[in-house]
Amino acid sequence: MATVSFTSALNRFFPGLKAEQVSAPTVCEALAQIERRYPGIKDYLIDEQGGLRKHVNIFVEGELISDRQKLSDPIEENADVLIFQALSGG
């Protein structure tokens, strides 16, 4: 199973958020599984058109995903996936 981790900034919106094991062939399916465990998180990560929001990045095995619209990037069986919320401000 792949491990999906989150930056600590997301805990502010989803208390108790922790790394989760998923069995998913793509980023899209991994997010669907995460949504079932943390209802509402997908709306925070995905925009109204189904693409990744500008302030969110997802890395699979340390590589930024390339498909921000359909989230079709593959996830290998034991991959590490990081969902990263970009911070802004000064």
PDB file with one MODEL, atoms N, CA, C and O in Angstrom:
MODEL        1
ATOM      1  N   MET A   1       0.830  -1.182   0.000  1.00  0.00           N
ATOM      2  CA  MET A   1       0.000   0.000   0.000  1.00  0.00           C
ATOM      3  C   MET A   1       0.875   1.247   0.000  1.00  0.00           C
ATOM      4  O   MET A   1       1.960   1.264   0.582  1.00  0.00           O
ATOM      5  N   ALA A   2       0.392   2.270  -0.652  1.00  0.00           N
ATOM      6  CA  ALA A   2       1.086   3.551  -0.665  1.00  0.00           C
ATOM      7  C   ALA A   2       0.772   4.302   0.627  1.00  0.00           C
ATOM      8  O   ALA A   2      -0.275   4.096   1.242  1.00  0.00           O
ATOM      9  N   THR A   3       1.685   5.165   1.021  1.00  0.00           N
ATOM     10  CA  THR A   3       1.486   5.993   2.203  1.00  0.00           C
ATOM     11  C   THR A   3       1.254   7.429   1.764  1.00  0.00           C
ATOM     12  O   THR A   3       2.084   8.014   1.068  1.00  0.00           O
ATOM     13  N   VAL A   4       0.119   7.997   2.173  1.00  0.00           N
ATOM     14  CA  VAL A   4      -0.202   9.380   1.872  1.00  0.00           C
ATOM     15  C   VAL A   4       0.013  10.184   3.155  1.00  0.00           C
ATOM     16  O   VAL A   4      -0.610   9.921   4.184  1.00  0.00           O
ATOM     17  N   SER A   5       0.919  11.179   3.067  1.00  0.00           N
ATOM     18  CA  SER A   5       1.216  12.050   4.203  1.00  0.00           C
ATOM     19  C   SER A   5       0.788  13.466   3.872  1.00  0.00           C
ATOM     20  O   SER A   5       0.590  13.823   2.711  1.00  0.00           O
ATOM     21  N   PHE A   6       0.650  14.261   4.918  1.00  0.00           N
ATOM     22  CA  PHE A   6       0.172  15.627   4.775  1.00  0.00           C
ATOM     23  C   PHE A   6       1.094  16.565   5.531  1.00  0.00           C
ATOM     24  O   PHE A   6       1.657  16.192   6.560  1.00  0.00           O
ATOM     25  N   THR A   7       1.252  17.785   5.025  1.00  0.00           N
ATOM     26  CA  THR A   7       2.002  18.777   5.786  1.00  0.00           C
ATOM     27  C   THR A   7       1.160  19.187   7.002  1.00  0.00           C
ATOM     28  O   THR A   7      -0.068  19.111   6.981  1.00  0.00           O
ATOM     29  N   SER A   8       1.844  19.617   8.045  1.00  0.00           N
ATOM     30  CA  SER A   8       1.146  19.937   9.295  1.00  0.00           C
ATOM     31  C   SER A   8       0.172  21.107   9.149  1.00  0.00           C
ATOM     32  O   SER A   8      -0.754  21.225   9.952  1.00  0.00           O
ATOM     33  N   ALA A   9       0.349  21.964   8.164  1.00  0.00           N
ATOM     34  CA  ALA A   9      -0.558  23.099   7.975  1.00  0.00           C
ATOM     35  C   ALA A   9      -2.003  22.645   7.754  1.00  0.00           C
ATOM     36  O   ALA A   9      -2.935  23.377   8.088  1.00  0.00           O
ATOM     37  N   LEU A  10      -2.197  21.464   7.202  1.00  0.00           N
ATOM     38  CA  LEU A  10      -3.555  20.973   6.956  1.00  0.00           C
ATOM     39  C   LEU A  10      -4.259  20.549   8.245  1.00  0.00           C
ATOM     40  O   LEU A  10      -5.485  20.442   8.266  1.00  0.00           O
ATOM     41  N   ASN A  11      -3.510  20.310   9.311  1.00  0.00           N
ATOM     42  CA  ASN A  11      -4.130  19.945  10.592  1.00  0.00           C
ATOM     43  C   ASN A  11      -5.033  21.047  11.122  1.00  0.00           C
ATOM     44  O   ASN A  11      -5.979  20.776  11.861  1.00  0.00           O
ATOM     45  N   ARG A  12      -4.752  22.266  10.754  1.00  0.00           N
ATOM     46  CA  ARG A  12      -5.583  23.390  11.193  1.00  0.00           C
ATOM     47  C   ARG A  12      -7.022  23.220  10.707  1.00  0.00           C
ATOM     48  O   ARG A  12      -7.970  23.585  11.402  1.00  0.00           O
ATOM     49  N   PHE A  13      -7.170  22.665   9.515  1.00  0.00           N
ATOM     50  CA  PHE A  13      -8.498  22.478   8.930  1.00  0.00           C
ATOM     51  C   PHE A  13      -9.073  21.097   9.202  1.00  0.00           C
ATOM     52  O   PHE A  13     -10.289  20.911   9.206  1.00  0.00           O
ATOM     53  N   PHE A  14      -8.189  20.127   9.428  1.00  0.00           N
ATOM     54  CA  PHE A  14      -8.613  18.737   9.646  1.00  0.00           C
ATOM     55  C   PHE A  14      -7.864  18.163  10.842  1.00  0.00           C
ATOM     56  O   PHE A  14      -6.899  17.416  10.676  1.00  0.00           O
ATOM     57  N   PRO A  15      -8.311  18.516  12.054  1.00  0.00           N
ATOM     58  CA  PRO A  15      -7.645  18.010  13.256  1.00  0.00           C
ATOM     59  C   PRO A  15      -7.608  16.473  13.245  1.00  0.00           C
ATOM     60  O   PRO A  15      -8.574  15.822  12.848  1.00  0.00           O
ATOM     61  N   GLY A  16      -6.505  15.923  13.676  1.00  0.00           N
ATOM     62  CA  GLY A  16      -6.367  14.468  13.696  1.00  0.00           C
ATOM     63  C   GLY A  16      -5.871  13.888  12.389  1.00  0.00           C
ATOM     64  O   GLY A  16      -5.702  12.674  12.274  1.00  0.00           O
ATOM     65  N   LEU A  17      -5.638  14.728  11.411  1.00  0.00           N
ATOM     66  CA  LEU A  17      -5.141  14.269  10.120  1.00  0.00           C
ATOM     67  C   LEU A  17      -3.784  13.611  10.304  1.00  0.00           C
ATOM     68  O   LEU A  17      -2.884  14.181  10.920  1.00  0.00           O
ATOM     69  N   LYS A  18      -3.642  12.401   9.762  1.00  0.00           N
ATOM     70  CA  LYS A  18      -2.375  11.687   9.883  1.00  0.00           C
ATOM     71  C   LYS A  18      -2.111  10.909   8.606  1.00  0.00           C
ATOM     72  O   LYS A  18      -2.992  10.762   7.759  1.00  0.00           O
ATOM     73  N   ALA A  19      -0.898  10.416   8.480  1.00  0.00           N
ATOM     74  CA  ALA A  19      -0.549   9.615   7.303  1.00  0.00           C
ATOM     75  C   ALA A  19      -1.495   8.420   7.207  1.00  0.00           C
ATOM     76  O   ALA A  19      -1.859   7.811   8.213  1.00  0.00           O
ATOM     77  N   GLU A  20      -1.876   8.104   5.989  1.00  0.00           N
ATOM     78  CA  GLU A  20      -2.818   7.016   5.738  1.00  0.00           C
ATOM     79  C   GLU A  20      -2.266   6.072   4.672  1.00  0.00           C
ATOM     80  O   GLU A  20      -1.560   6.492   3.755  1.00  0.00           O
ATOM     81  N   GLN A  21      -2.597   4.808   4.808  1.00  0.00           N
ATOM     82  CA  GLN A  21      -2.253   3.807   3.813  1.00  0.00           C
ATOM     83  C   GLN A  21      -3.414   3.699   2.820  1.00  0.00           C
ATOM     84  O   GLN A  21      -4.573   3.598   3.223  1.00  0.00           O
ATOM     85  N   VAL A  22      -3.098   3.722   1.524  1.00  0.00           N
ATOM     86  CA  VAL A  22      -4.124   3.570   0.497  1.00  0.00           C
ATOM     87  C   VAL A  22      -3.647   2.573  -0.543  1.00  0.00           C
ATOM     88  O   VAL A  22      -2.446   2.405  -0.760  1.00  0.00           O
ATOM     89  N   SER A  23      -4.580   1.931  -1.166  1.00  0.00           N
ATOM     90  CA  SER A  23      -4.294   1.067  -2.304  1.00  0.00           C
ATOM     91  C   SER A  23      -5.011   1.690  -3.490  1.00  0.00           C
ATOM     92  O   SER A  23      -6.202   1.463  -3.704  1.00  0.00           O
ATOM     93  N   ALA A  24      -4.265   2.483  -4.260  1.00  0.00           N
ATOM     94  CA  ALA A  24      -4.873   3.256  -5.339  1.00  0.00           C
ATOM     95  C   ALA A  24      -3.917   3.323  -6.522  1.00  0.00           C
ATOM     96  O   ALA A  24      -2.720   3.543  -6.332  1.00  0.00           O
ATOM     97  N   PRO A  25      -4.415   3.139  -7.726  1.00  0.00           N
ATOM     98  CA  PRO A  25      -3.542   3.186  -8.904  1.00  0.00           C
ATOM     99  C   PRO A  25      -3.175   4.602  -9.351  1.00  0.00           C
ATOM    100  O   PRO A  25      -2.186   4.793 -10.058  1.00  0.00           O
ATOM    101  N   THR A  26      -3.975   5.599  -8.937  1.00  0.00           N
ATOM    102  CA  THR A  26      -3.730   6.983  -9.361  1.00  0.00           C
ATOM    103  C   THR A  26      -3.921   7.938  -8.193  1.00  0.00           C
ATOM    104  O   THR A  26      -4.489   7.585  -7.160  1.00  0.00           O
ATOM    105  N   VAL A  27      -3.436   9.147  -8.383  1.00  0.00           N
ATOM    106  CA  VAL A  27      -3.622  10.197  -7.385  1.00  0.00           C
ATOM    107  C   VAL A  27      -5.113  10.457  -7.172  1.00  0.00           C
ATOM    108  O   VAL A  27      -5.547  10.645  -6.036  1.00  0.00           O
ATOM    109  N   CYS A  28      -5.886  10.469  -8.227  1.00  0.00           N
ATOM    110  CA  CYS A  28      -7.328  10.714  -8.128  1.00  0.00           C
ATOM    111  C   CYS A  28      -7.991   9.701  -7.196  1.00  0.00           C
ATOM    112  O   CYS A  28      -8.771  10.082  -6.323  1.00  0.00           O
ATOM    113  N   GLU A  29      -7.693   8.436  -7.371  1.00  0.00           N
ATOM    114  CA  GLU A  29      -8.291   7.396  -6.533  1.00  0.00           C
ATOM    115  C   GLU A  29      -7.789   7.490  -5.091  1.00  0.00           C
ATOM    116  O   GLU A  29      -8.547   7.236  -4.155  1.00  0.00           O
ATOM    117  N   ALA A  30      -6.524   7.851  -4.910  1.00  0.00           N
ATOM    118  CA  ALA A  30      -5.996   8.026  -3.554  1.00  0.00           C
ATOM    119  C   ALA A  30      -6.759   9.130  -2.832  1.00  0.00           C
ATOM    120  O   ALA A  30      -7.105   8.983  -1.660  1.00  0.00           O
ATOM    121  N   LEU A  31      -7.023  10.234  -3.526  1.00  0.00           N
ATOM    122  CA  LEU A  31      -7.776  11.329  -2.911  1.00  0.00           C
ATOM    123  C   LEU A  31      -9.203  10.908  -2.582  1.00  0.00           C
ATOM    124  O   LEU A  31      -9.759  11.351  -1.577  1.00  0.00           O
ATOM    125  N   ALA A  32      -9.800  10.066  -3.407  1.00  0.00           N
ATOM    126  CA  ALA A  32     -11.155   9.572  -3.119  1.00  0.00           C
ATOM    127  C   ALA A  32     -11.149   8.753  -1.827  1.00  0.00           C
ATOM    128  O   ALA A  32     -12.073   8.861  -1.020  1.00  0.00           O
ATOM    129  N   GLN A  33     -10.120   7.941  -1.630  1.00  0.00           N
ATOM    130  CA  GLN A  33     -10.022   7.150  -0.402  1.00  0.00           C
ATOM    131  C   GLN A  33      -9.778   8.046   0.811  1.00  0.00           C
ATOM    132  O   GLN A  33     -10.345   7.819   1.880  1.00  0.00           O
ATOM    133  N   ILE A  34      -8.941   9.055   0.641  1.00  0.00           N
ATOM    134  CA  ILE A  34      -8.678   9.995   1.735  1.00  0.00           C
ATOM    135  C   ILE A  34      -9.955  10.762   2.085  1.00  0.00           C
ATOM    136  O   ILE A  34     -10.222  11.017   3.259  1.00  0.00           O
ATOM    137  N   GLU A  35     -10.729  11.124   1.090  1.00  0.00           N
ATOM    138  CA  GLU A  35     -12.000  11.843   1.317  1.00  0.00           C
ATOM    139  C   GLU A  35     -12.951  11.004   2.171  1.00  0.00           C
ATOM    140  O   GLU A  35     -13.662  11.547   3.016  1.00  0.00           O
ATOM    141  N   ARG A  36     -12.970   9.702   1.961  1.00  0.00           N
ATOM    142  CA  ARG A  36     -13.849   8.841   2.764  1.00  0.00           C
ATOM    143  C   ARG A  36     -13.421   8.839   4.235  1.00  0.00           C
ATOM    144  O   ARG A  36     -14.258   8.690   5.126  1.00  0.00           O
ATOM    145  N   ARG A  37     -12.136   9.002   4.485  1.00  0.00           N
ATOM    146  CA  ARG A  37     -11.629   9.003   5.864  1.00  0.00           C
ATOM    147  C   ARG A  37     -11.718  10.383   6.507  1.00  0.00           C
ATOM    148  O   ARG A  37     -11.896  10.502   7.719  1.00  0.00           O
ATOM    149  N   TYR A  38     -11.592  11.423   5.683  1.00  0.00           N
ATOM    150  CA  TYR A  38     -11.624  12.807   6.166  1.00  0.00           C
ATOM    151  C   TYR A  38     -12.600  13.597   5.295  1.00  0.00           C
ATOM    152  O   TYR A  38     -12.179  14.334   4.403  1.00  0.00           O
ATOM    153  N   PRO A  39     -13.899  13.444   5.549  1.00  0.00           N
ATOM    154  CA  PRO A  39     -14.899  14.124   4.715  1.00  0.00           C
ATOM    155  C   PRO A  39     -14.641  15.632   4.641  1.00  0.00           C
ATOM    156  O   PRO A  39     -14.413  16.300   5.649  1.00  0.00           O
ATOM    157  N   GLY A  40     -14.686  16.140   3.403  1.00  0.00           N
ATOM    158  CA  GLY A  40     -14.486  17.559   3.166  1.00  0.00           C
ATOM    159  C   GLY A  40     -13.087  17.927   2.715  1.00  0.00           C
ATOM    160  O   GLY A  40     -12.877  19.021   2.191  1.00  0.00           O
ATOM    161  N   ILE A  41     -12.127  17.039   2.906  1.00  0.00           N
ATOM    162  CA  ILE A  41     -10.746  17.382   2.540  1.00  0.00           C
ATOM    163  C   ILE A  41     -10.589  17.539   1.027  1.00  0.00           C
ATOM    164  O   ILE A  41      -9.807  18.369   0.565  1.00  0.00           O
ATOM    165  N   LYS A  42     -11.323  16.754   0.268  1.00  0.00           N
ATOM    166  CA  LYS A  42     -11.207  16.845  -1.182  1.00  0.00           C
ATOM    167  C   LYS A  42     -11.645  18.225  -1.680  1.00  0.00           C
ATOM    168  O   LYS A  42     -11.041  18.762  -2.609  1.00  0.00           O
ATOM    169  N   ASP A  43     -12.671  18.798  -1.086  1.00  0.00           N
ATOM    170  CA  ASP A  43     -13.114  20.134  -1.475  1.00  0.00           C
ATOM    171  C   ASP A  43     -12.033  21.174  -1.175  1.00  0.00           C
ATOM    172  O   ASP A  43     -11.921  22.177  -1.879  1.00  0.00           O
ATOM    173  N   TYR A  44     -11.260  20.938  -0.154  1.00  0.00           N
ATOM    174  CA  TYR A  44     -10.170  21.855   0.172  1.00  0.00           C
ATOM    175  C   TYR A  44      -9.019  21.724  -0.829  1.00  0.00           C
ATOM    176  O   TYR A  44      -8.339  22.708  -1.122  1.00  0.00           O
ATOM    177  N   LEU A  45      -8.799  20.519  -1.352  1.00  0.00           N
ATOM    178  CA  LEU A  45      -7.674  20.253  -2.248  1.00  0.00           C
ATOM    179  C   LEU A  45      -8.012  20.443  -3.720  1.00  0.00           C
ATOM    180  O   LEU A  45      -7.145  20.811  -4.513  1.00  0.00           O
ATOM    181  N   ILE A  46      -9.262  20.195  -4.092  1.00  0.00           N
ATOM    182  CA  ILE A  46      -9.681  20.170  -5.499  1.00  0.00           C
ATOM    183  C   ILE A  46     -10.633  21.329  -5.780  1.00  0.00           C
ATOM    184  O   ILE A  46     -11.522  21.620  -4.980  1.00  0.00           O
ATOM    185  N   ASP A  47     -10.438  21.996  -6.934  1.00  0.00           N
ATOM    186  CA  ASP A  47     -11.302  23.125  -7.288  1.00  0.00           C
ATOM    187  C   ASP A  47     -12.612  22.658  -7.928  1.00  0.00           C
ATOM    188  O   ASP A  47     -12.853  21.460  -8.073  1.00  0.00           O
ATOM    189  N   GLU A  48     -13.441  23.611  -8.303  1.00  0.00           N
ATOM    190  CA  GLU A  48     -14.760  23.317  -8.850  1.00  0.00           C
ATOM    191  C   GLU A  48     -14.711  22.593 -10.198  1.00  0.00           C
ATOM    192  O   GLU A  48     -15.678  21.935 -10.582  1.00  0.00           O
ATOM    193  N   GLN A  49     -13.596  22.712 -10.914  1.00  0.00           N
ATOM    194  CA  GLN A  49     -13.442  22.033 -12.194  1.00  0.00           C
ATOM    195  C   GLN A  49     -12.795  20.652 -12.048  1.00  0.00           C
ATOM    196  O   GLN A  49     -12.583  19.961 -13.044  1.00  0.00           O
ATOM    197  N   GLY A  50     -12.486  20.256 -10.836  1.00  0.00           N
ATOM    198  CA  GLY A  50     -11.913  18.928 -10.594  1.00  0.00           C
ATOM    199  C   GLY A  50     -10.397  18.885 -10.595  1.00  0.00           C
ATOM    200  O   GLY A  50      -9.808  17.813 -10.452  1.00  0.00           O
ATOM    201  N   GLY A  51      -9.752  20.043 -10.755  1.00  0.00           N
ATOM    202  CA  GLY A  51      -8.290  20.099 -10.751  1.00  0.00           C
ATOM    203  C   GLY A  51      -7.752  20.478  -9.380  1.00  0.00           C
ATOM    204  O   GLY A  51      -8.488  20.942  -8.509  1.00  0.00           O
ATOM    205  N   LEU A  52      -6.477  20.274  -9.213  1.00  0.00           N
ATOM    206  CA  LEU A  52      -5.816  20.608  -7.959  1.00  0.00           C
ATOM    207  C   LEU A  52      -5.790  22.120  -7.764  1.00  0.00           C
ATOM    208  O   LEU A  52      -5.456  22.860  -8.689  1.00  0.00           O
ATOM    209  N   ARG A  53      -6.136  22.573  -6.580  1.00  0.00           N
ATOM    210  CA  ARG A  53      -6.114  24.012  -6.297  1.00  0.00           C
ATOM    211  C   ARG A  53      -4.690  24.548  -6.377  1.00  0.00           C
ATOM    212  O   ARG A  53      -3.727  23.810  -6.169  1.00  0.00           O
ATOM    213  N   LYS A  54      -4.567  25.839  -6.681  1.00  0.00           N
ATOM    214  CA  LYS A  54      -3.254  26.462  -6.883  1.00  0.00           C
ATOM    215  C   LYS A  54      -2.385  26.404  -5.641  1.00  0.00           C
ATOM    216  O   LYS A  54      -1.162  26.327  -5.757  1.00  0.00           O
ATOM    217  N   HIS A  55      -2.974  26.438  -4.462  1.00  0.00           N
ATOM    218  CA  HIS A  55      -2.186  26.453  -3.232  1.00  0.00           C
ATOM    219  C   HIS A  55      -1.815  25.058  -2.730  1.00  0.00           C
ATOM    220  O   HIS A  55      -1.267  24.916  -1.637  1.00  0.00           O
ATOM    221  N   VAL A  56      -2.110  24.036  -3.521  1.00  0.00           N
ATOM    222  CA  VAL A  56      -1.844  22.652  -3.119  1.00  0.00           C
ATOM    223  C   VAL A  56      -0.909  22.003  -4.138  1.00  0.00           C
ATOM    224  O   VAL A  56      -1.074  22.172  -5.346  1.00  0.00           O
ATOM    225  N   ASN A  57       0.069  21.261  -3.634  1.00  0.00           N
ATOM    226  CA  ASN A  57       0.944  20.447  -4.480  1.00  0.00           C
ATOM    227  C   ASN A  57       0.923  19.025  -3.960  1.00  0.00           C
ATOM    228  O   ASN A  57       0.783  18.791  -2.759  1.00  0.00           O
ATOM    229  N   ILE A  58       1.064  18.081  -4.868  1.00  0.00           N
ATOM    230  CA  ILE A  58       1.142  16.673  -4.491  1.00  0.00           C
ATOM    231  C   ILE A  58       2.413  16.101  -5.122  1.00  0.00           C
ATOM    232  O   ILE A  58       2.688  16.287  -6.307  1.00  0.00           O
ATOM    233  N   PHE A  59       3.165  15.407  -4.289  1.00  0.00           N
ATOM    234  CA  PHE A  59       4.396  14.762  -4.725  1.00  0.00           C
ATOM    235  C   PHE A  59       4.237  13.261  -4.580  1.00  0.00           C
ATOM    236  O   PHE A  59       3.741  12.779  -3.561  1.00  0.00           O
ATOM    237  N   VAL A  60       4.660  12.516  -5.600  1.00  0.00           N
ATOM    238  CA  VAL A  60       4.690  11.056  -5.552  1.00  0.00           C
ATOM    239  C   VAL A  60       6.155  10.660  -5.670  1.00  0.00           C
ATOM    240  O   VAL A  60       6.813  10.955  -6.668  1.00  0.00           O
ATOM    241  N   GLU A  61       6.654   9.994  -4.646  1.00  0.00           N
ATOM    242  CA  GLU A  61       8.063   9.601  -4.602  1.00  0.00           C
ATOM    243  C   GLU A  61       8.979  10.810  -4.827  1.00  0.00           C
ATOM    244  O   GLU A  61       9.990  10.711  -5.522  1.00  0.00           O
ATOM    245  N   GLY A  62       8.617  11.934  -4.238  1.00  0.00           N
ATOM    246  CA  GLY A  62       9.440  13.138  -4.308  1.00  0.00           C
ATOM    247  C   GLY A  62       9.316  13.939  -5.588  1.00  0.00           C
ATOM    248  O   GLY A  62       9.976  14.967  -5.736  1.00  0.00           O
ATOM    249  N   GLU A  63       8.485  13.494  -6.518  1.00  0.00           N
ATOM    250  CA  GLU A  63       8.292  14.182  -7.791  1.00  0.00           C
ATOM    251  C   GLU A  63       6.916  14.846  -7.828  1.00  0.00           C
ATOM    252  O   GLU A  63       5.901  14.217  -7.527  1.00  0.00           O
ATOM    253  N   LEU A  64       6.899  16.115  -8.198  1.00  0.00           N
ATOM    254  CA  LEU A  64       5.641  16.842  -8.334  1.00  0.00           C
ATOM    255  C   LEU A  64       4.786  16.187  -9.414  1.00  0.00           C
ATOM    256  O   LEU A  64       5.283  15.870 -10.494  1.00  0.00           O
ATOM    257  N   ILE A  65       3.500  15.985  -9.123  1.00  0.00           N
ATOM    258  CA  ILE A  65       2.645  15.360 -10.135  1.00  0.00           C
ATOM    259  C   ILE A  65       2.553  16.272 -11.356  1.00  0.00           C
ATOM    260  O   ILE A  65       2.672  17.492 -11.243  1.00  0.00           O
ATOM    261  N   SER A  66       2.342  15.672 -12.510  1.00  0.00           N
ATOM    262  CA  SER A  66       2.281  16.451 -13.746  1.00  0.00           C
ATOM    263  C   SER A  66       0.842  16.752 -14.179  1.00  0.00           C
ATOM    264  O   SER A  66       0.601  17.744 -14.867  1.00  0.00           O
ATOM    265  N   ASP A  67      -0.096  15.921 -13.790  1.00  0.00           N
ATOM    266  CA  ASP A  67      -1.487  16.108 -14.203  1.00  0.00           C
ATOM    267  C   ASP A  67      -2.286  16.743 -13.066  1.00  0.00           C
ATOM    268  O   ASP A  67      -2.851  16.045 -12.224  1.00  0.00           O
ATOM    269  N   ARG A  68      -2.324  18.067 -13.056  1.00  0.00           N
ATOM    270  CA  ARG A  68      -3.045  18.796 -12.008  1.00  0.00           C
ATOM    271  C   ARG A  68      -4.545  18.879 -12.297  1.00  0.00           C
ATOM    272  O   ARG A  68      -5.310  19.304 -11.431  1.00  0.00           O
ATOM    273  N   GLN A  69      -4.980  18.482 -13.493  1.00  0.00           N
ATOM    274  CA  GLN A  69      -6.391  18.574 -13.857  1.00  0.00           C
ATOM    275  C   GLN A  69      -7.156  17.278 -13.587  1.00  0.00           C
ATOM    276  O   GLN A  69      -8.199  17.302 -12.933  1.00  0.00           O
ATOM    277  N   LYS A  70      -6.654  16.164 -14.075  1.00  0.00           N
ATOM    278  CA  LYS A  70      -7.358  14.889 -13.914  1.00  0.00           C
ATOM    279  C   LYS A  70      -6.753  14.017 -12.826  1.00  0.00           C
ATOM    280  O   LYS A  70      -7.335  13.004 -12.437  1.00  0.00           O
ATOM    281  N   LEU A  71      -5.565  14.418 -12.328  1.00  0.00           N
ATOM    282  CA  LEU A  71      -4.895  13.697 -11.249  1.00  0.00           C
ATOM    283  C   LEU A  71      -4.660  12.237 -11.612  1.00  0.00           C
ATOM    284  O   LEU A  71      -4.844  11.338 -10.791  1.00  0.00           O
ATOM    285  N   SER A  72      -4.249  12.021 -12.861  1.00  0.00           N
ATOM    286  CA  SER A  72      -4.074  10.665 -13.379  1.00  0.00           C
ATOM    287  C   SER A  72      -2.683  10.093 -13.140  1.00  0.00           C
ATOM    288  O   SER A  72      -2.402   8.972 -13.564  1.00  0.00           O
ATOM    289  N   ASP A  73      -1.802  10.843 -12.467  1.00  0.00           N
ATOM    290  CA  ASP A  73      -0.460  10.329 -12.212  1.00  0.00           C
ATOM    291  C   ASP A  73      -0.545   8.992 -11.474  1.00  0.00           C
ATOM    292  O   ASP A  73      -1.327   8.850 -10.533  1.00  0.00           O
ATOM    293  N   PRO A  74       0.257   8.016 -11.898  1.00  0.00           N
ATOM    294  CA  PRO A  74       0.194   6.693 -11.262  1.00  0.00           C
ATOM    295  C   PRO A  74       0.870   6.686  -9.895  1.00  0.00           C
ATOM    296  O   PRO A  74       1.777   7.471  -9.617  1.00  0.00           O
ATOM    297  N   ILE A  75       0.399   5.778  -9.060  1.00  0.00           N
ATOM    298  CA  ILE A  75       0.992   5.550  -7.744  1.00  0.00           C
ATOM    299  C   ILE A  75       1.391   4.080  -7.683  1.00  0.00           C
ATOM    300  O   ILE A  75       0.555   3.192  -7.848  1.00  0.00           O
ATOM    301  N   GLU A  76       2.662   3.837  -7.447  1.00  0.00           N
ATOM    302  CA  GLU A  76       3.142   2.465  -7.301  1.00  0.00           C
ATOM    303  C   GLU A  76       2.719   1.915  -5.934  1.00  0.00           C
ATOM    304  O   GLU A  76       2.344   2.673  -5.041  1.00  0.00           O
ATOM    305  N   GLU A  77       2.783   0.620  -5.788  1.00  0.00           N
ATOM    306  CA  GLU A  77       2.300  -0.083  -4.605  1.00  0.00           C
ATOM    307  C   GLU A  77       2.848   0.470  -3.282  1.00  0.00           C
ATOM    308  O   GLU A  77       2.072   0.668  -2.347  1.00  0.00           O
ATOM    309  N   ASN A  78       4.134   0.720  -3.176  1.00  0.00           N
ATOM    310  CA  ASN A  78       4.729   1.171  -1.913  1.00  0.00           C
ATOM    311  C   ASN A  78       5.205   2.617  -1.968  1.00  0.00           C
ATOM    312  O   ASN A  78       6.144   2.991  -1.265  1.00  0.00           O
ATOM    313  N   ALA A  79       4.573   3.411  -2.784  1.00  0.00           N
ATOM    314  CA  ALA A  79       5.001   4.795  -2.985  1.00  0.00           C
ATOM    315  C   ALA A  79       4.691   5.672  -1.772  1.00  0.00           C
ATOM    316  O   ALA A  79       3.779   5.398  -0.992  1.00  0.00           O
ATOM    317  N   ASP A  80       5.479   6.726  -1.646  1.00  0.00           N
ATOM    318  CA  ASP A  80       5.210   7.778  -0.673  1.00  0.00           C
ATOM    319  C   ASP A  80       4.582   8.945  -1.413  1.00  0.00           C
ATOM    320  O   ASP A  80       5.128   9.429  -2.405  1.00  0.00           O
ATOM    321  N   VAL A  81       3.441   9.393  -0.931  1.00  0.00           N
ATOM    322  CA  VAL A  81       2.712  10.509  -1.526  1.00  0.00           C
ATOM    323  C   VAL A  81       2.623  11.601  -0.459  1.00  0.00           C
ATOM    324  O   VAL A  81       2.246  11.338   0.683  1.00  0.00           O
ATOM    325  N   LEU A  82       2.972  12.818  -0.841  1.00  0.00           N
ATOM    326  CA  LEU A  82       2.905  13.949   0.081  1.00  0.00           C
ATOM    327  C   LEU A  82       1.951  14.986  -0.469  1.00  0.00           C
ATOM    328  O   LEU A  82       2.101  15.443  -1.602  1.00  0.00           O
ATOM    329  N   ILE A  83       0.971  15.356   0.335  1.00  0.00           N
ATOM    330  CA  ILE A  83       0.051  16.429  -0.021  1.00  0.00           C
ATOM    331  C   ILE A  83       0.518  17.661   0.742  1.00  0.00           C
ATOM    332  O   ILE A  83       0.575  17.674   1.972  1.00  0.00           O
ATOM    333  N   PHE A  84       0.846  18.680  -0.014  1.00  0.00           N
ATOM    334  CA  PHE A  84       1.551  19.846   0.511  1.00  0.00           C
ATOM    335  C   PHE A  84       0.731  21.099   0.278  1.00  0.00           C
ATOM    336  O   PHE A  84       0.407  21.430  -0.863  1.00  0.00           O
ATOM    337  N   GLN A  85       0.396  21.790   1.341  1.00  0.00           N
ATOM    338  CA  GLN A  85      -0.311  23.057   1.218  1.00  0.00           C
ATOM    339  C   GLN A  85       0.734  24.174   1.167  1.00  0.00           C
ATOM    340  O   GLN A  85       1.540  24.318   2.086  1.00  0.00           O
ATOM    341  N   ALA A  86       0.717  24.957   0.100  1.00  0.00           N
ATOM    342  CA  ALA A  86       1.629  26.081  -0.009  1.00  0.00           C
ATOM    343  C   ALA A  86       1.196  27.167   0.972  1.00  0.00           C
ATOM    344  O   ALA A  86       0.007  27.449   1.125  1.00  0.00           O
ATOM    345  N   LEU A  87       2.174  27.765   1.627  1.00  0.00           N
ATOM    346  CA  LEU A  87       1.891  28.846   2.573  1.00  0.00           C
ATOM    347  C   LEU A  87       2.253  30.173   1.922  1.00  0.00           C
ATOM    348  O   LEU A  87       3.198  30.247   1.137  1.00  0.00           O
ATOM    349  N   SER A  88       1.517  31.204   2.244  1.00  0.00           N
ATOM    350  CA  SER A  88       1.809  32.512   1.703  1.00  0.00           C
ATOM    351  C   SER A  88       1.677  33.548   2.803  1.00  0.00           C
ATOM    352  O   SER A  88       1.227  33.247   3.909  1.00  0.00           O
ATOM    353  N   GLY A  89       2.061  34.727   2.498  1.00  0.00           N
ATOM    354  CA  GLY A  89       1.972  35.796   3.480  1.00  0.00           C
ATOM    355  C   GLY A  89       3.347  36.307   3.843  1.00  0.00           C
ATOM    356  O   GLY A  89       4.350  35.876   3.276  1.00  0.00           O
ATOM    357  N   GLY A  90       3.391  37.207   4.771  1.00  0.00           N
ATOM    358  CA  GLY A  90       4.688  37.762   5.103  1.00  0.00           C
ATOM    359  C   GLY A  90       4.870  38.102   6.540  1.00  0.00           C
ATOM    360  O   GLY A  90       5.935  38.581   6.931  1.00  0.00           O
TER     361      GLY A  90
ENDMDL
END
